[in-house]
Amino acid sequence: MFERSFKNRPIRDAYIQNTYAMGLILTGCHEKAAEILAEAENNRFNLNRKTTVLLRGCNYLSARSFEEAKSPFETILEDKNNPGKQTLAYAWVGLAFAAYHNQEITSAIENLQRALELLPYHSGIRQKMIEWKQQNSKNGSTHKVPPV
């Protein structure tokens, strides 16, 4: 359906591109998702480039390219224009997952803490932080982690 809607359209709707890329990510079509996201990032009519960048990071995470995943999230965090609390929080969450899968548990938990400072009532972030802290303590880690 998406491919048909894209045919013969010189200007594609960035929201549709992001939605299509999300579906591709969820179905494991990472190369095609990267192609669509690159196109969306270059779409001059894309009013929400930050979502596209977040999705690029999520695509890398889903493809288990954890080192590459850091760059899009860091780009959002370094942006001098205000991307908004939610976008910043999700960038911290993305960095947390990249750190976690690289066995950098303390860093992962600290990144989730930063996300919670922006979205203090987000139960999913809080739950993941509790889970990782419990795993960290079960593994006998001596790393200090911030309190929940």
N, C-alpha and C positions, 0 to 999 in steps of 0.2 A: 504494500500500500504506500509506504513512504517513497520507495523507488519510483513508483508511478507518479506520485505527486511532484517529485523533483524533476521529472523529464520535461524538457522544453520550457523550463523556467530559468531565466537568466539570474534572477534574484530570489534566493530561497529565504524563507522565514526562519530566523535564527531560533525561535522558540521550537519550531518543528524539528530543526536540526538537532537541538539539544535533547528533545524528547526521543528522537530516533536513535541518537547516540546512547542514551540511557538504556533503551531496549537492546541495543547491540551489546552493551556492556553486560547486561543481565543474562544474555544468551551466550556469552563467551566469544563474541565476534570482535575481538579487541583491535585488530588491524583496521577493519572497516569503521569502527567507532572512532579511532584516532584520525582517520581520513575525514570523517564528517565533522569532528570537533575542530580540526585544523581549518576546515572550510568555514565553520561558524565563527572561529576567532578572527578570521580575515573578512568576515561579512561586515561591511561598513554600517549596516542597518541593525546590527546586533546591539540591542539596548542593555543587555545583561551579560557582558563579557565575563564577569566574575563567575557566573554559573557555568559557563563554558569551561573556564579554567579549572573550577572545582571538579567538573566532570572528567576533565583530562587527567587530573590526579587520581580520581576514583577508577578510571580505566586502567591506569598503571597498577593501582592496588589490586584490582580484580585480576589483572594479568600476572600478578605476583612479581612485578618489577618495582620492588620497594625502594631502591635507591632513586630510580627515575621519578617515583611518585612524589618525592620531597619537593622537587623544583616548582611545580604548579602551586602547591600550598604555600611555599615560601614567597612566591611572587605575590600572592594575595596579601600575605602578612607584611610585606615590604612596601606595598602600595601606599603612597602618601595621600591619595584621595580616599575618603571615607567609604570603604566597601560595606559598612554596616556590621552590627554586632553578630548577627546570625552567620553571615558569610565568614567573618573572622573566626567565629567559634568553630565552624565546620572545617576551616583550614587547619586549626589546631587539632581537631579530631583526626583529620587526614594524616597529619604529621605523627600523631600518636600511634595510629595503626602502622605506619611505615616503621616507626621506632620499635614497636612491639614485635613485629615480624623479623626485625633485625636483632632481636634479643636484647634491645636497649630498654628494659622494663622501667627503670627509674625515669628515663626521659619520656617514655610513653605516658606514664602516670602524671608527670609534670605537665605535659601537653594537654591531657584531659582536664587537669586542674585549671589551666588557663582558659580552656573552653567553658568550664563551669563558672568561672568568674564573669564571663560574658553572658551566659545563659544559665543562671543559678537554679532554675526550676526544671531543667531538662533532665528527665528521669533516665533516659537511655544513656546519656553521658555519665551520669552519676553511677548508674548500675555497672557500667563497663569499668569505671574506675575502681569500684569496690571489688569487682571480680579480679581485676589485675592485681590489686593490693593483696588480696587473699592468696593468689597464686605466688606472688612475690614472697610473702611471708612463709608459705608452705615449702618453697624451694630453699629456705634457709638464707635468703639474701640479707646481707647486712646493710644494704642501701637504705638510706633514710628517704622516706617519701612523705609528701605533705599530707596533713590530715584531710579527711573528707569534709 
